[in-house]
Amino acid sequence: MELDFFQSDGFVMGYYVLTVVAALLLVKQTRVRLADLKKGLRSMKYTPITYGILFAYIFLAFDYVDTIPILNWSWLGYNIAFGPFADQGIWGIIPFVPLLVYMFIHINYIEEFYFRKSKKMVIAWALMHIAMGVKIHMAILLIPIGFLFKYIYDKKGVRHAYAMHFATNILVLFTVFFSSLF
């Protein structure tokens, strides 16, 4: 019964609004974040590694791991960042894509700035995705990806890790869009 509240339309809309408002409060930093992306552009070349891990997992292990009850648990069933109606498929996501890209610009930088400073923070970052509605096994999958971001952060700095993270999320967004078409 308690879980029904967290899955109610009102709660999901309110939670989504809170995530968007958090990013909108950073509007004055948008120009700086775009400049940071430009400065980290060269590290986007490593994005196929993170994307490849996601892609391989989806095709090789997802269906099996998703049958394990504790690992397939999610309070929502999808990532709230895709919008409050993402459970309705691509037409529930498309209206929110501009906000999602805008949120990537800001939230990805914050994630890289705060969560790549230590190994514990990388794990915390991955597991925090559960609060966004991501299944437990997908959050666990984000741990090695987070360590790749940390490696780039340690070698080249926050702008490069941020650019790689942003590019990875854009590829995920394109994949969701194109996979729904076919």
C-alpha positions in Angstrom: 0.0 0.0 0.0 2.8 2.4 0.9 4.5 1.8 -2.5 1.3 2.8 -4.3 1.7 6.4 -2.9 5.2 6.6 -4.4 3.9 5.4 -7.8 0.9 7.7 -7.8 0.6 10.3 -10.5 0.7 13.1 -8.0 3.9 11.9 -6.3 5.7 11.1 -9.6 4.8 14.5 -11.0 5.9 16.3 -7.8 9.2 14.3 -7.7 9.8 15.1 -11.4 9.1 18.8 -10.8 11.6 18.8 -8.0 14.3 17.3 -10.2 13.6 19.9 -12.9 13.5 22.8 -10.5 16.9 21.8 -9.1 18.4 22.0 -12.6 16.5 25.2 -13.4 18.0 26.9 -10.4 21.4 26.6 -12.2 20.3 28.4 -15.3 22.9 31.2 -14.8 25.6 28.6 -15.1 24.4 27.2 -18.4 26.9 29.1 -20.5 29.8 28.0 -18.2 28.6 24.4 -18.4 28.5 24.5 -22.2 32.0 25.9 -22.1 33.1 23.1 -19.8 31.6 20.6 -22.3 33.6 22.2 -25.1 36.8 22.1 -23.0 36.3 18.4 -22.3 35.3 17.5 -25.8 38.3 15.3 -26.5 37.3 12.9 -23.8 34.0 12.2 -25.5 36.1 9.7 -27.6 36.0 7.4 -24.6 32.2 7.3 -24.6 32.0 4.1 -26.7 33.5 2.3 -23.7 30.8 3.3 -21.3 28.1 2.9 -23.9 29.5 -0.4 -24.9 29.3 -1.7 -21.3 25.6 -0.6 -21.2 24.9 -2.1 -24.7 26.6 -5.4 -23.9 24.8 -5.7 -20.6 21.4 -5.0 -22.1 21.9 -7.6 -24.8 23.8 -10.3 -22.8 22.7 -10.1 -19.2 19.6 -7.9 -18.7 16.9 -10.4 -19.5 18.5 -12.9 -17.1 19.3 -10.5 -14.3 15.9 -8.9 -14.6 14.3 -12.2 -13.5 16.1 -12.0 -10.1 13.5 -10.5 -7.7 15.6 -8.4 -5.5 17.8 -7.1 -8.4 14.8 -6.1 -10.6 13.2 -4.0 -7.9 12.5 -0.4 -8.6 10.1 1.9 -6.8 9.0 3.4 -10.2 10.1 1.1 -13.0 11.9 3.7 -15.0 14.3 6.6 -14.5 12.2 9.7 -13.5 14.6 11.9 -15.5 12.9 10.7 -18.6 9.8 12.4 -17.5 6.8 11.6 -15.3 5.1 9.6 -18.2 8.0 7.5 -19.4 6.1 4.4 -18.4 3.8 5.2 -21.4 6.7 4.7 -23.9 8.3 7.1 -26.3 5.3 9.4 -26.5 5.5 9.9 -22.8 9.2 10.8 -23.1 9.4 13.0 -26.2 7.7 16.1 -24.7 10.3 16.0 -21.9 13.5 15.6 -24.0 14.4 19.3 -24.1 14.2 19.4 -20.2 16.2 16.2 -20.0 19.0 17.5 -22.2 19.0 20.7 -20.1 19.2 18.6 -16.9 22.1 16.6 -18.3 24.0 19.8 -18.9 23.8 20.7 -15.2 23.3 17.5 -13.3 26.0 15.6 -15.1 28.5 18.3 -14.1 27.4 18.2 -10.5 27.7 14.4 -10.5 31.2 14.5 -11.8 32.3 17.3 -9.6 31.0 15.7 -6.3 31.0 11.9 -7.0 34.4 11.2 -8.6 36.5 12.3 -5.6 36.7 8.8 -4.1 35.7 5.2 -4.8 33.1 5.4 -2.1 31.5 8.4 -3.8 31.4 6.5 -7.1 29.5 3.7 -5.4 27.2 6.2 -3.7 26.6 7.9 -7.1 25.6 4.6 -8.8 23.3 3.6 -6.0 21.7 7.0 -5.9 20.2 6.1 -9.2 17.8 3.8 -7.3 16.2 7.0 -5.9 15.6 8.1 -9.5 13.6 4.9 -10.1 16.3 2.8 -11.7 16.3 -0.9 -11.1 18.8 -2.2 -8.6 20.8 -4.2 -11.1 21.0 -1.2 -13.4 22.4 0.9 -10.5 25.0 -1.8 -9.8 25.9 -1.8 -13.5 26.7 1.9 -13.1 29.5 1.2 -10.6 32.1 0.2 -13.2 30.9 3.0 -15.5 31.4 5.4 -12.6 34.9 4.1 -12.2 35.6 4.8 -15.8 34.3 8.4 -15.3 36.5 8.6 -12.2 39.6 7.4 -14.2 39.0 10.2 -16.7 38.4 12.6 -13.8 41.7 11.6 -12.1 43.7 11.8 -15.4 42.1 14.8 -17.1 39.8 16.6 -14.7 36.2 17.3 -14.1 35.4 18.8 -17.5 36.6 15.7 -19.3 34.7 13.3 -17.1 31.6 15.6 -17.4 31.9 15.6 -21.2 32.2 11.8 -21.3 29.2 11.4 -18.9 27.1 13.9 -20.9 27.9 12.1 -24.2 27.0 8.7 -22.6 23.7 10.0 -21.5 22.9 11.5 -24.9 23.7 8.1 -26.6 21.4 6.4 -24.1 18.7 8.9 -24.9 19.1 8.3 -28.7 19.1 4.6 -28.1 15.8 4.8 -26.2 14.3 6.9 -28.9 15.5 4.8 -31.8 14.8 1.4 -30.1 11.2 2.6 -29.6 10.8 3.2 -33.4 11.9 -0.3 -34.3 
